[in-house]
Amino acid sequence: MRPLTRRFALASLPFALLGSSLALANDVNLPRTMAWTAYGTNSSGYAQAVAIGNMLQSNYGTSVRVLPGDNDVSRMTPLKQGRVDLCACGIASYYGAEGVMMFAHPDWGPQPIRLITTSTASFGLSLAVAGDLEVETPADLRGKRIAYIRGDDALNKGTEAYLAFGGLTWDDVERVDYPGYGRSFDGIIAGNVDASFTTTVTPPAQQLASSPRGISWPVLDPNDADGWERMAAVAPYFQPHRITSGAGGVSADNPVDSASYPYPIVVGNADLDEKVAYGLIRALQDNYDDYKDNAPGAVGYALEYQDLQWVIPFHDAVVGYYEEIGVWTDEMQAHQEQLVERQNLLLTTWEVFVSDAPSEEEAFRNAWMEARATALRDAGFDPIFE
């Protein structure tokens, strides 16, 4: 497991070095038009994409068309087909890079995705627990009734990761199935279940907080190395995060040590034009003040919030930018090369697998996950998903 202080330590660099990107020899060279996919029009991800688009239009004459998508398929398909340049996606982008969950399907498989940038805001992603249970840490969830959302792999994986932090699995709790995310919160309020995974600022969490049961958020001790290692084994995309906004009175004056992962996660394909990838990351950093206050969560694109050793490989041109401003280290490069090697192995394994794969969908998925795990283990990688 990587150290808990995984995010880039901006404060350790000289001010002159941080400003050096303004004097780079390479000019920003963006196309006249770009197309992105994003979450729905009422989402913070969509609002951020629009704010960035306005900045690009004002400063570089680049028009950005943002296509809203209600689910992972509608956001990822245009990227897969090359009909958009970028996706302001959620954690499904990581599942796509790994070829798991919805991507363990004949129409998908591992995707050659490359990271451009991410936003990490003040909220967290956590299990919302009924406040009348006096749950202080994930270990206190033993024997509690935990919501399982049918058809939502990302939420259930988050729950599993929190349980793992506390040394628990689904076998240590009472699983209660729900057909949808909102219904699970109705269940908590009604006293039929005790916890469900969410963001700390979502309306259902606010509703729970104002109900007779109230709300609590399990504390994840940033110094509990064993707990973080267990969590990373289940969902390595989680990062230690002190949340300063959330239901139940969470604020800068009343923070909670918890976990999060970036949202949105701005990705393109590996073959995205290098000038576009470089131009975008430089424009985002050089003109940060022009958009950071124009959409909820947009402050999260600051250089100090970028995790340069995360779970998706960066686009080569983005690596080049970080090298030029002097923040890219040998350790980061080694991590990047390992991620690229892993992804190339998955792509090769998929090509071989689909040439003689079962036709029935469930059999296909099971066989692929087995072939995937075997190939990764043989090459010294942790399959993570099985």
DRENDO-1510 file (C-alpha; in Angstrom, 1 decimal, always signed):
<recs>
REC; n; res; u; v; w
REC; 1; MET; +0.0; +0.0; +0.0 .
REC; 2; ARG; +1.2; +3.5; -0.8 .
REC; 3; PRO; +1.7; +5.9; +2.1 .
REC; 4; LEU; -1.4; +7.7; +3.4 .
REC; 5; THR; +0.0; +11.0; +2.4 .
REC; 6; ARG; -0.5; +10.1; -1.3 .
REC; 7; ARG; -1.6; +13.5; -2.6 .
REC; 8; PHE; +0.9; +15.9; -4.0 .
REC; 9; ALA; +2.6; +18.0; -1.3 .
REC; 10; LEU; +2.2; +21.4; -2.9 .
REC; 11; ALA; +3.4; +23.3; +0.1 .
REC; 12; SER; +6.9; +21.7; -0.1 .
REC; 13; LEU; +7.7; +23.4; -3.5 .
REC; 14; PRO; +9.2; +26.8; -3.9 .
REC; 15; PHE; +6.7; +29.5; -5.1 .
REC; 16; ALA; +8.8; +30.3; -8.1 .
REC; 17; LEU; +8.6; +26.7; -9.2 .
REC; 18; LEU; +4.9; +26.5; -8.9 .
REC; 19; GLY; +4.6; +29.5; -11.1 .
REC; 20; SER; +6.9; +28.2; -13.7 .
REC; 21; SER; +4.1; +26.8; -15.8 .
REC; 22; LEU; +3.2; +30.4; -16.9 .
REC; 23; ALA; +6.6; +30.7; -18.6 .
REC; 24; LEU; +6.6; +27.3; -20.4 .
REC; 25; ALA; +7.9; +27.5; -24.0 .
REC; 26; ASN; +5.1; +25.3; -25.3 .
REC; 27; ASP; +1.9; +27.2; -26.2 .
REC; 28; VAL; -1.6; +25.9; -25.4 .
REC; 29; ASN; -2.9; +24.5; -28.7 .
REC; 30; LEU; -6.6; +23.5; -28.3 .
REC; 31; PRO; -9.1; +22.7; -31.1 .
REC; 32; ARG; -11.9; +25.1; -31.9 .
REC; 33; THR; -14.4; +22.7; -30.6 .
REC; 34; MET; -14.4; +19.9; -28.1 .
REC; 35; ALA; -17.1; +17.5; -26.9 .
REC; 36; TRP; -17.4; +16.0; -23.4 .
REC; 37; THR; -19.8; +13.7; -21.7 .
REC; 38; ALA; -20.7; +14.3; -18.1 .
REC; 39; TYR; -23.3; +13.5; -15.4 .
REC; 40; GLY; -26.9; +14.9; -15.8 .
REC; 41; THR; -27.6; +18.6; -16.0 .
REC; 42; ASN; -28.4; +18.9; -12.3 .
REC; 43; SER; -25.1; +17.4; -11.2 .
REC; 44; SER; -22.0; +19.2; -9.9 .
REC; 45; GLY; -19.9; +17.3; -12.6 .
REC; 46; TYR; -22.0; +18.8; -15.4 .
REC; 47; ALA; -21.7; +22.3; -13.8 .
REC; 48; GLN; -18.0; +22.0; -13.5 .
REC; 49; ALA; -17.6; +20.9; -17.2 .
REC; 50; VAL; -19.7; +23.9; -18.2 .
REC; 51; ALA; -17.5; +26.2; -16.1 .
REC; 52; ILE; -14.3; +24.8; -17.6 .
REC; 53; GLY; -15.9; +25.2; -21.0 .
REC; 54; ASN; -16.6; +28.8; -20.4 .
REC; 55; MET; -13.0; +29.4; -19.3 .
REC; 56; LEU; -11.7; +27.7; -22.5 .
REC; 57; GLN; -14.0; +29.7; -24.6 .
REC; 58; SER; -13.0; +33.0; -23.0 .
REC; 59; ASN; -9.2; +32.4; -22.9 .
REC; 60; TYR; -8.6; +30.2; -26.0 .
REC; 61; GLY; -11.7; +30.4; -28.2 .
REC; 62; THR; -12.4; +26.8; -27.7 .
REC; 63; SER; -16.1; +25.8; -27.7 .
REC; 64; VAL; -17.0; +22.9; -25.4 .
REC; 65; ARG; -20.2; +20.9; -26.0 .
REC; 66; VAL; -21.2; +19.0; -22.8 .
REC; 67; LEU; -23.4; +16.0; -23.4 .
REC; 68; PRO; -25.2; +14.9; -20.2 .
REC; 69; GLY; -25.6; +11.2; -19.5 .
REC; 70; ASP; -27.9; +9.6; -16.9 .
REC; 71; ASN; -25.8; +6.5; -16.4 .
REC; 72; ASP; -22.3; +5.1; -16.9 .
REC; 73; VAL; -23.2; +3.5; -20.2 .
REC; 74; SER; -24.5; +6.7; -21.7 .
REC; 75; ARG; -21.4; +8.6; -20.5 .
REC; 76; MET; -18.8; +6.0; -21.5 .
REC; 77; THR; -20.1; +4.8; -24.8 .
REC; 78; PRO; -19.4; +8.0; -26.8 .
REC; 79; LEU; -15.8; +8.0; -25.4 .
REC; 80; LYS; -15.4; +4.3; -26.4 .
REC; 81; GLN; -16.7; +5.1; -29.9 .
REC; 82; GLY; -14.5; +8.2; -30.3 .
REC; 83; ARG; -17.5; +10.6; -30.6 .
REC; 84; VAL; -16.3; +12.8; -27.7 .
REC; 85; ASP; -12.9; +13.9; -26.6 .
REC; 86; LEU; -13.3; +13.5; -22.9 .
REC; 87; CYS; -15.6; +12.1; -20.2 .
REC; 88; ALA; -16.1; +13.9; -16.8 .
REC; 89; CYS; -16.9; +10.5; -15.3 .
REC; 90; GLY; -17.2; +8.9; -11.9 .
REC; 91; ILE; -15.5; +5.9; -10.6 .
REC; 92; ALA; -16.8; +3.8; -13.5 .
REC; 93; SER; -13.9; +5.1; -15.4 .
REC; 94; TYR; -11.6; +3.0; -13.2 .
REC; 95; TYR; -13.9; +0.0; -13.6 .
REC; 96; GLY; -13.6; +0.6; -17.3 .
REC; 97; ALA; -9.8; +0.6; -17.2 .
REC; 98; GLU; -9.9; -2.6; -15.2 .
REC; 99; GLY; -12.5; -4.3; -17.4 .
REC; 100; VAL; -14.8; -5.3; -14.4 .
REC; 101; MET; -18.4; -5.0; -13.3 .
REC; 102; MET; -20.4; -3.5; -16.2 .
REC; 103; PHE; -17.3; -3.7; -18.4 .
REC; 104; ALA; -16.9; -7.5; -17.9 .
REC; 105; HIS; -19.3; -7.8; -20.9 .
REC; 106; PRO; -18.8; -8.8; -24.6 .
REC; 107; ASP; -19.5; -5.2; -25.7 .
REC; 108; TRP; -16.9; -3.7; -23.4 .
REC; 109; GLY; -13.8; -5.2; -21.8 .
REC; 110; PRO; -10.9; -3.2; -20.4 .
REC; 111; GLN; -10.8; +0.3; -21.9 .
REC; 112; PRO; -7.6; +2.2; -22.9 .
REC; 113; ILE; -8.4; +5.1; -20.6 .
REC; 114; ARG; -6.0; +7.8; -19.6 .
REC; 115; LEU; -6.4; +10.4; -16.8 .
REC; 116; ILE; -6.3; +14.1; -17.5 .
REC; 117; THR; -7.3; +15.6; -14.1 .
REC; 118; THR; -9.6; +15.1; -11.2 .
REC; 119; SER; -11.5; +17.2; -8.7 .
REC; 120; THR; -11.5; +16.4; -4.9 .
REC; 121; ALA; -13.9; +18.6; -3.0 .
REC; 122; SER; -14.7; +19.1; +0.7 .
REC; 123; PHE; -17.3; +16.3; +0.9 .
REC; 124; GLY; -16.6; +12.6; +1.5 .
REC; 125; LEU; -18.0; +9.3; +0.4 .
REC; 126; SER; -19.0; +7.2; +3.3 .
REC; 127; LEU; -21.6; +5.0; +5.0 .
REC; 128; ALA; -24.4; +7.1; +6.4 .
REC; 129; VAL; -25.3; +5.5; +9.6 .
REC; 130; ALA; -28.4; +6.1; +11.7 .
REC; 131; GLY; -27.4; +8.4; +14.5 .
REC; 132; ASP; -29.2; +6.5; +17.2 .
REC; 133; LEU; -26.8; +3.5; +17.1 .
REC; 134; GLU; -23.7; +5.2; +18.5 .
REC; 135; VAL; -21.5; +3.8; +15.6 .
REC; 136; GLU; -18.1; +5.6; +15.9 .
REC; 137; THR; -15.9; +3.5; +13.5 .
REC; 138; PRO; -16.6; +0.9; +10.8 .
REC; 139; ALA; -15.8; -1.9; +13.3 .
REC; 140; ASP; -18.9; -0.9; +15.2 .
REC; 141; LEU; -21.0; -2.0; +12.2 .
REC; 142; ARG; -20.7; -5.7; +13.2 .
REC; 143; GLY; -24.2; -7.2; +13.3 .
REC; 144; LYS; -25.9; -4.0; +11.9 .
REC; 145; ARG; -28.3; -4.0; +9.0 .
REC; 146; ILE; -26.5; -2.6; +5.9 .
REC; 147; ALA; -28.2; -1.7; +2.7 .
REC; 148; TYR; -27.2; -3.4; -0.5 .
REC; 149; ILE; -28.4; -1.6; -3.7 .
REC; 150; ARG; -29.3; -4.0; -6.5 .
REC; 151; GLY; -27.6; -3.1; -9.7 .
REC; 152; ASP; -25.3; -0.5; -8.3 .
REC; 153; ASP; -21.8; -2.0; -8.2 .
REC; 154; ALA; -20.1; +1.3; -7.2 .
REC; 155; LEU; -22.2; +1.9; -4.1 .
REC; 156; ASN; -21.9; -1.7; -3.0 .
REC; 157; LYS; -18.1; -1.7; -3.5 .
REC; 158; GLY; -17.9; +1.4; -1.3 .
REC; 159; THR; -19.9; -0.3; +1.4 .
REC; 160; GLU; -17.6; -3.3; +1.2 .
REC; 161; ALA; -14.5; -1.1; +1.4 .
REC; 162; TYR; -15.8; +0.6; +4.6 .
REC; 163; LEU; -16.6; -2.8; +6.2 .
REC; 164; ALA; -13.1; -4.0; +5.3 .
REC; 165; PHE; -11.6; -0.9; +7.0 .
REC; 166; GLY; -13.2; -2.2; +10.2 .
REC; 167; GLY; -12.1; -5.8; +9.6 .
REC; 168; LEU; -15.6; -6.9; +8.5 .
REC; 169; THR; -17.2; -8.4; +5.5 .
REC; 170; TRP; -20.8; -8.8; +4.3 .
REC; 171; ASP; -20.9; -12.0; +6.4 .
REC; 172; ASP; -20.4; -9.9; +9.6 .
REC; 173; VAL; -23.5; -7.8; +9.0 .
REC; 174; GLU; -27.1; -8.3; +8.0 .
REC; 175; ARG; -27.5; -7.4; +4.3 .
REC; 176; VAL; -30.8; -5.7; +3.4 .
REC; 177; ASP; -31.4; -5.5; -0.4 .
REC; 178; TYR; -33.0; -2.4; -1.9 .
REC; 179; PRO; -34.1; -1.7; -5.5 .
REC; 180; GLY; -32.6; +1.8; -5.4 .
REC; 181; TYR; -30.4; +4.2; -3.5 .
REC; 182; GLY; -33.2; +6.5; -2.4 .
REC; 183; ARG; -35.3; +3.7; -1.1 .
REC; 184; SER; -32.5; +2.6; +1.2 .
REC; 185; PHE; -32.6; +6.0; +3.0 .
REC; 186; ASP; -36.3; +5.7; +3.3 .
REC; 187; GLY; -35.6; +2.3; +5.0 .
REC; 188; ILE; -33.1; +3.9; +7.5 .
REC; 189; ILE; -35.6; +6.5; +8.5 .
REC; 190; ALA; -38.3; +3.9; +8.8 .
REC; 191; GLY; -36.1; +1.8; +11.1 .
REC; 192; ASN; -35.7; -1.1; +8.6 .
REC; 193; VAL; -32.0; -0.8; +7.9 .
REC; 194; ASP; -29.1; +1.0; +9.6 .
REC; 195; ALA; -26.7; +2.3; +7.0 .
REC; 196; SER; -26.3; +3.0; +3.3 .
REC; 197; PHE; -23.4; +4.3; +1.2 .
REC; 198; THR; -23.5; +7.9; -0.2 .
REC; 199; THR; -21.8; +11.2; -0.4 .
REC; 200; THR; -21.9; +13.3; +2.8 .
REC; 201; VAL; -23.8; +16.2; +1.1 .
REC; 202; THR; -26.5; +14.3; -0.8 .
REC; 203; PRO; -30.2; +15.3; -0.1 .
REC; 204; PRO; -31.1; +11.8; +1.3 .
REC; 205; ALA; -28.3; +12.2; +3.9 .
REC; 206; GLN; -29.7; +15.6; +4.8 .
REC; 207; GLN; -33.2; +14.0; +5.1 .
REC; 208; LEU; -31.8; +11.3; +7.4 .
REC; 209; ALA; -30.0; +13.9; +9.5 .
REC; 210; SER; -33.3; +15.8; +10.1 .
REC; 211; SER; -35.2; +12.6; +11.0 .
REC; 212; PRO; -35.7; +11.3; +14.5 .
REC; 213; ARG; -32.9; +8.8; +14.0 .
REC; 214; GLY; -30.3; +11.4; +13.0 .
REC; 215; ILE; -27.1; +10.6; +11.2 .
REC; 216; SER; -23.5; +9.7; +11.9 .
REC; 217; TRP; -20.4; +9.1; +9.8 .
REC; 218; PRO; -17.9; +6.4; +10.8 .
REC; 219; VAL; -14.5; +7.9; +11.6 .
REC; 220; LEU; -11.5; +6.4; +9.6 .
REC; 221; ASP; -8.4; +7.0; +11.7 .
REC; 222; PRO; -5.7; +8.3; +9.2 .
REC; 223; ASN; -3.1; +6.6; +11.3 .
REC; 224; ASP; -4.7; +3.1; +11.1 .
REC; 225; ALA; -2.4; +1.6; +8.5 .
REC; 226; ASP; -4.0; -1.8; +8.8 .
REC; 227; GLY; -7.4; -0.4; +8.2 .
REC; 228; TRP; -6.3; +1.5; +5.1 .
REC; 229; GLU; -4.5; -1.5; +3.8 .
REC; 230; ARG; -7.7; -3.6; +4.1 .
REC; 231; MET; -9.7; -0.9; +2.4 .
REC; 232; ALA; -7.2; -0.5; -0.4 .
REC; 233; ALA; -7.3; -4.3; -1.1 .
REC; 234; VAL; -11.1; -3.9; -1.8 .
REC; 235; ALA; -11.2; -0.5; -3.4 .
REC; 236; PRO; -7.8; +1.1; -4.0 .
REC; 237; TYR; -9.3; +4.3; -5.3 .
REC; 238; PHE; -10.3; +5.5; -1.9 .
REC; 239; GLN; -8.1; +8.2; -0.3 .
REC; 240; PRO; -7.9; +9.4; +3.3 .
REC; 241; HIS; -9.9; +12.7; +3.4 .
REC; 242; ARG; -10.9; +15.1; +6.2 .
REC; 243; ILE; -14.4; +16.0; +5.2 .
REC; 244; THR; -15.5; +19.5; +6.0 .
REC; 245; SER; -19.0; +19.5; +4.5 .
REC; 246; GLY; -21.8; +17.1; +5.2 .
REC; 247; ALA; -25.2; +16.3; +6.7 .
REC; 248; GLY; -25.4; +16.2; +10.5 .
REC; 249; GLY; -23.3; +19.3; +11.2 .
REC; 250; VAL; -20.1; +18.4; +9.4 .
REC; 251; SER; -18.2; +21.6; +8.6 .
REC; 252; ALA; -14.7; +23.1; +8.7 .
REC; 253; ASP; -15.2; +23.7; +12.4 .
REC; 254; ASN; -16.5; +20.1; +12.9 .
REC; 255; PRO; -14.6; +17.9; +10.4 .
REC; 256; VAL; -14.6; +14.1; +10.2 .
REC; 257; ASP; -11.7; +12.0; +9.3 .
REC; 258; SER; -13.1; +9.8; +6.5 .
REC; 259; ALA; -12.4; +8.8; +2.9 .
REC; 260; SER; -13.2; +10.0; -0.6 .
REC; 261; TYR; -12.2; +9.6; -4.2 .
REC; 262; PRO; -12.2; +12.3; -6.9 .
REC; 263; TYR; -15.3; +13.4; -8.7 .
REC; 264; PRO; -15.4; +14.1; -11.6 .
REC; 265; ILE; -12.6; +12.1; -13.0 .
REC; 266; VAL; -11.8; +13.6; -16.4 .
REC; 267; VAL; -10.5; +10.9; -18.8 .
REC; 268; GLY; -9.8; +10.5; -22.4 .
REC; 269; ASN; -8.6; +7.6; -24.5 .
REC; 270; ALA; -4.9; +6.7; -24.7 .
REC; 271; ASP; -4.8; +8.0; -28.3 .
REC; 272; LEU; -6.2; +11.4; -27.5 .
REC; 273; ASP; -4.2; +14.0; -29.4 .
REC; 274; GLU; -1.2; +15.0; -27.2 .
REC; 275; LYS; -1.7; +18.7; -28.0 .
REC; 276; VAL; -5.3; +18.5; -26.7 .
REC; 277; ALA; -4.2; +16.6; -23.5 .
REC; 278; TYR; -1.3; +19.0; -22.8 .
REC; 279; GLY; -3.3; +22.1; -23.7 .
REC; 280; LEU; -6.1; +21.1; -21.4 .
REC; 281; ILE; -4.1; +20.3; -18.3 .
REC; 282; ARG; -2.0; +23.5; -18.7 .
REC; 283; ALA; -5.1; +25.6; -19.3 .
REC; 284; LEU; -6.8; +24.2; -16.2 .
REC; 285; GLN; -3.8; +25.0; -14.0 .
REC; 286; ASP; -2.8; +28.4; -15.6 .
REC; 287; ASN; -6.4; +29.7; -15.4 .
REC; 288; TYR; -7.6; +28.1; -12.2 .
REC; 289; ASP; -8.8; +31.3; -10.7 .
REC; 290; ASP; -11.0; +31.9; -13.7 .
REC; 291; TYR; -13.3; +28.9; -13.0 .
REC; 292; LYS; -12.7; +27.6; -9.5 .
REC; 293; ASP; -15.6; +29.6; -8.0 .
REC; 294; ASN; -18.0; +29.1; -10.9 .
REC; 295; ALA; -19.3; +25.6; -10.0 .
REC; 296; PRO; -19.7; +23.6; -6.8 .
REC; 297; GLY; -16.5; +21.5; -6.3 .
REC; 298; ALA; -14.5; +23.2; -9.0 .
REC; 299; VAL; -11.9; +24.3; -6.4 .
REC; 300; GLY; -10.9; +20.6; -6.4 .
REC; 301; TYR; -8.9; +20.9; -9.6 .
REC; 302; ALA; -6.1; +22.8; -7.8 .
REC; 303; LEU; -2.6; +21.3; -8.2 .
REC; 304; GLU; -2.5; +20.6; -4.5 .
REC; 305; TYR; -5.5; +18.3; -4.7 .
REC; 306; GLN; -4.1; +16.1; -7.5 .
REC; 307; ASP; -3.1; +12.6; -6.5 .
REC; 308; LEU; -0.2; +11.9; -8.9 .
REC; 309; GLN; +0.0; +8.3; -7.9 .
REC; 310; TRP; -3.6; +7.2; -8.2 .
REC; 311; VAL; -5.2; +4.1; -9.9 .
REC; 312; ILE; -5.6; +5.2; -13.6 .
REC; 313; PRO; -2.5; +6.0; -15.7 .
REC; 314; PHE; -2.1; +9.6; -16.8 .
REC; 315; HIS; -2.0; +10.6; -20.5 .
REC; 316; ASP; +1.6; +10.9; -21.6 .
REC; 317; ALA; +1.1; +14.6; -22.4 .
REC; 318; VAL; -0.1; +15.2; -18.9 .
REC; 319; VAL; +3.0; +13.5; -17.5 .
REC; 320; GLY; +5.0; +15.8; -19.7 .
REC; 321; TYR; +3.3; +18.8; -18.2 .
REC; 322; TYR; +4.0; +17.7; -14.7 .
REC; 323; GLU; +7.6; +17.1; -15.6 .
REC; 324; GLU; +7.9; +20.6; -17.1 .
REC; 325; ILE; +6.7; +22.3; -14.0 .
REC; 326; GLY; +9.0; +20.2; -11.9 .
REC; 327; VAL; +6.6; +18.2; -9.7 .
REC; 328; TRP; +7.0; +14.7; -11.4 .
REC; 329; THR; +9.3; +12.4; -9.4 .
REC; 330; ASP; +11.0; +9.1; -10.2 .
REC; 331; GLU; +8.6; +7.4; -7.8 .
REC; 332; MET; +5.6; +8.8; -9.8 .
REC; 333; GLN; +7.1; +7.7; -13.0 .
REC; 334; ALA; +7.6; +4.1; -11.7 .
REC; 335; HIS; +4.0; +4.1; -10.6 .
REC; 336; GLN; +2.8; +5.4; -14.0 .
REC; 337; GLU; +4.8; +2.7; -15.8 .
REC; 338; GLN; +3.3; +0.0; -13.6 .
REC; 339; LEU; -0.2; +1.2; -14.3 .
REC; 340; VAL; +0.4; +1.3; -18.1 .
REC; 341; GLU; +1.9; -2.2; -17.9 .
REC; 342; ARG; -1.1; -3.5; -16.1 .
REC; 343; GLN; -3.5; -1.9; -18.6 .
REC; 344; ASN; -1.6; -3.2; -21.6 .
REC; 345; LEU; -1.7; -6.7; -20.0 .
REC; 346; LEU; -5.5; -6.5; -19.5 .
REC; 347; LEU; -6.0; -5.4; -23.1 .
REC; 348; THR; -3.9; -8.2; -24.5 .
REC; 349; THR; -5.6; -10.7; -22.2 .
REC; 350; TRP; -9.0; -9.5; -23.4 .
REC; 351; GLU; -8.0; -9.9; -27.1 .
REC; 352; VAL; -7.0; -13.5; -26.5 .
REC; 353; PHE; -10.0; -14.3; -24.3 .
REC; 354; VAL; -12.7; -13.0; -26.7 .
REC; 355; SER; -11.4; -15.2; -29.6 .
REC; 356; ASP; -12.8; -18.3; -27.8 .
REC; 357; ALA; -15.1; -17.0; -25.1 .
REC; 358; PRO; -18.5; -18.5; -24.0 .
REC; 359; SER; -21.5; -16.9; -25.7 .
REC; 360; GLU; -23.8; -16.9; -22.7 .
REC; 361; GLU; -23.5; -13.6; -20.8 .
REC; 362; GLU; -23.0; -14.9; -17.3 .
REC; 363; ALA; -20.6; -17.7; -18.4 .
REC; 364; PHE; -18.7; -15.0; -20.4 .
REC; 365; ARG; -18.4; -12.8; -17.4 .
REC; 366; ASN; -17.3; -15.6; -15.0 .
REC; 367; ALA; -14.7; -16.9; -17.5 .
REC; 368; TRP; -13.4; -13.4; -18.2 .
REC; 369; MET; -12.9; -12.6; -14.6 .
REC; 370; GLU; -11.1; -15.9; -14.1 .
REC; 371; ALA; -8.8; -15.3; -17.1 .
REC; 372; ARG; -8.2; -11.7; -16.0 .
REC; 373; ALA; -7.3; -12.7; -12.4 .
REC; 374; THR; -4.9; -15.4; -13.7 .
REC; 375; ALA; -3.1; -13.1; -16.1 .
REC; 376; LEU; -2.7; -10.4; -13.5 .
REC; 377; ARG; -1.4; -12.8; -10.8 .
REC; 378; ASP; +1.0; -14.5; -13.2 .
REC; 379; ALA; +2.5; -11.0; -13.9 .
REC; 380; GLY; +2.7; -10.1; -10.2 .
REC; 381; PHE; -0.3; -7.9; -10.0 .
REC; 382; ASP; -3.2; -8.0; -7.5 .
REC; 383; PRO; -6.4; -8.7; -9.4 .
REC; 384; ILE; -8.4; -6.7; -6.8 .
REC; 385; PHE; -11.7; -7.6; -8.5 .
REC; 386; GLU; -12.6; -11.3; -8.6 .
</recs>
